[in-house]
Amino acid sequence: MYSLFVKEIKSFFNSLTGYLVIVFFLLINSLFMWIFEGPMNIPDGGYATLDALFTLAPWVFLILIPAITMRSFSEEKRTGTFELLLTRPLTPMQITGAKYLASVALIILALIPTLVYYFSVISLGNPVGNIDQGGTWGSYTGLLLLACAYASIGIFCSSLTDNLVVSFLLAAVISLFVCYGFEQTAQIFTMGKAGNVLQSLGIIEHYRSMSRGVIDSRDVVYFLALITLFLLMTKTRIECSKK
């Protein structure tokens, strides 16, 4: 399992796409937070906060994470190495886990440079260090869990097809719906419990909750359940491919 994990990391960075994806994520956030004028611009806003990052990142992740995960199984199927992978002494769950953990590791690598924003905001605060630590780290935790959920969706979509573009588009559309679709659908039901239930099924509801700085066990359980669901569906898909 570890060798497959390492292989996935190396294959990502052996192509120019790997570097471009991470640079794209950092560039988009940096431009909106520090260069472009508007409500996202931190110096213009006058507040020591990273709210702009935590508002932008879920949208940018809709492109970044499908780009990371689309190669996981689709590339193996396209090049004909998927059948070879199935002959290795690994269970479908181990194959799924290795590819998923590799994707999460790459996402973490993309997030680490954003700590520069955090330290920049701390130094710009008046007084220095004037930042909502609880809200910031709660938002980082929520953003990581959101990214992990997107990755599980992307891995599943990659297991469905040998076409990289189809894998990318499927992951982006499903992630978009799971994140924001339930909330939009819930607005139809303005009365009763149906709207609340639908809204609670969406990622963004739990992400916003964690962004307030309070790590509620219900939000963590939601993300873990969502991740587990898509990983189990990926495992089932691999098992079907072996038959």
KAHU-V878329 format. One record per pair of residues at least 6 apart in sequence whose ideal C-beta (glycine too) atoms are under 7 Angstrom apart, sorted by sequence separation. I is the first residue (numbers start at 1). J is the second residue. D is the distance in Angstrom with one decimal. If there is no record, write none. Layout:
# KAHU-V878329
I;J;D / I;J;D
This chain:
# KAHU-V878329
12;18;4.2 / 76;82;4.0 / 122;128;6.7 / 125;131;5.7 / 161;167;5.4 / 189;195;3.7 / 199;205;5.2 / 33;40;5.9 / 34;41;7.0 / 37;44;6.3 / 122;129;5.4 / 209;216;6.0 / 32;40;4.4 / 33;41;6.7 / 34;42;6.4 / 33;42;5.3 / 34;43;7.0 / 73;82;6.7 / 76;85;5.7 / 122;131;5.6 / 158;167;4.6 / 186;195;4.4 / 189;198;6.7 / 210;219;5.3 / 42;52;6.1 / 85;95;6.6 / 121;131;5.8 / 157;167;5.2 / 160;170;6.8 / 209;219;5.2 / 40;52;4.1 / 186;198;3.9 / 157;170;4.0 / 185;198;5.4 / 186;199;4.0 / 206;219;4.2 / 157;171;4.1 / 40;56;6.6 / 182;198;5.1 / 183;199;5.5 / 206;222;5.0 / 154;171;4.0 / 157;174;6.5 / 182;199;6.2 / 206;223;6.6 / 118;136;6.7 / 153;171;5.7 / 33;52;4.8 / 182;201;4.5 / 183;202;4.7 / 32;52;6.5 / 33;53;6.3 / 182;202;3.4 / 153;174;5.3 / 181;202;6.9 / 183;204;5.7 / 153;175;5.1 / 180;202;6.7 / 183;205;6.5 / 179;202;6.3 / 29;53;5.9 / 32;56;5.8 / 178;202;6.7 / 179;203;4.3 / 180;204;5.8 / 150;175;4.9 / 153;178;6.8 / 178;203;5.6 / 179;204;5.2 / 29;56;5.6 / 72;99;4.6 / 29;57;6.8 / 29;60;6.6 / 72;103;6.8 / 28;60;5.3 / 111;144;6.9 / 69;103;5.1 / 25;60;5.6 / 68;103;5.3 / 68;106;5.4 / 25;64;4.8 / 68;107;6.8 / 24;64;6.9 / 107;147;4.7 / 65;107;6.5 / 21;64;5.8 / 104;148;5.7 / 107;151;6.3 / 21;67;4.9 / 64;110;6.7 / 21;68;6.2 / 104;151;5.6 / 103;151;4.5 / 100;151;6.3 / 103;154;6.9 / 100;152;6.4 / 103;155;6.5 / 149;203;5.9 / 100;155;5.2 / 99;155;6.0 / 146;203;5.8 / 96;155;6.8 / 53;114;6.3 / 146;207;5.2 / 53;117;5.9 / 142;207;4.7 / 50;117;6.0 / 50;118;6.4 / 142;210;3.3 / 141;210;5.9 / 142;211;5.6 / 50;121;6.0 / 139;210;6.9 / 49;121;6.9 / 138;210;5.1 / 139;211;4.3 / 48;121;5.2 / 138;211;6.0 / 138;212;6.5 / 141;215;6.2 / 149;223;5.7 / 156;230;4.6 / 138;213;4.0 / 148;223;6.9 / 152;227;4.5 / 159;234;4.9 / 48;124;6.4 / 135;211;6.6 / 138;214;6.5 / 48;125;3.6 / 135;212;6.3 / 138;215;6.1 / 149;226;5.1 / 153;230;5.4 / 156;233;5.3 / 160;237;6.7 / 135;213;4.1 / 145;223;4.1 / 149;227;5.6 / 152;230;3.8 / 156;234;4.6 / 159;237;4.4 / 42;121;6.6 / 134;213;3.3 / 148;227;5.7 / 152;231;5.4 / 155;234;5.3 / 159;238;6.4 / 132;213;6.8 / 48;130;5.0 / 49;131;6.8 / 65;147;6.3 / 69;151;5.8 / 48;131;4.7 / 49;132;6.8 / 72;155;5.4 / 33;117;6.6 / 70;154;6.8 / 74;158;4.8 / 78;162;4.6 / 25;110;5.1 / 29;114;6.8 / 54;139;4.3 / 61;146;7.0 / 65;150;4.2 / 69;154;2.9 / 73;158;4.3 / 77;162;3.6 / 4;90;6.8 / 50;136;5.7 / 57;143;5.6 / 61;147;5.7 / 65;151;5.6 / 68;154;7.0 / 69;155;5.3 / 72;158;4.3 / 73;159;4.4 / 22;109;6.8 / 26;113;5.6 / 74;161;5.8 / 22;110;4.7 / 58;146;5.9 / 66;154;5.1 / 70;158;5.7 / 74;162;5.5 / 1;90;6.2 / 50;139;7.0 / 54;143;6.1 / 61;150;5.6 / 65;154;5.4 / 69;158;5.5 / 74;163;6.4 / 75;164;6.8 / 8;98;6.7 / 74;164;5.1 / 4;95;6.8 / 8;99;5.7 / 1;94;4.6 / 5;98;4.5 / 9;102;5.4 / 71;164;6.5 / 74;167;4.4 / 4;98;4.0 / 8;102;3.4 / 12;106;5.9 / 70;164;5.0 / 1;97;6.6 / 5;101;5.7 / 9;105;6.4 / 1;98;4.8 / 5;102;5.2 / 70;167;4.1 / 70;168;4.4 / 67;168;6.4 / 70;171;6.6 / 66;168;4.6 / 69;171;6.1 / 66;171;3.7 / 66;172;4.7 / 63;172;6.9 / 62;172;5.4 / 62;175;5.7 / 62;176;5.8 / 58;179;6.4 / 100;231;6.1 / 96;231;5.6 / 96;234;4.8 / 96;235;4.9 / 93;235;5.1 / 96;238;6.5 / 92;235;4.7 / 95;238;6.1 / 92;238;4.0 / 92;239;5.0 / 58;207;6.8 / 86;241;6.9 / 86;242;5.4 / 54;211;5.9
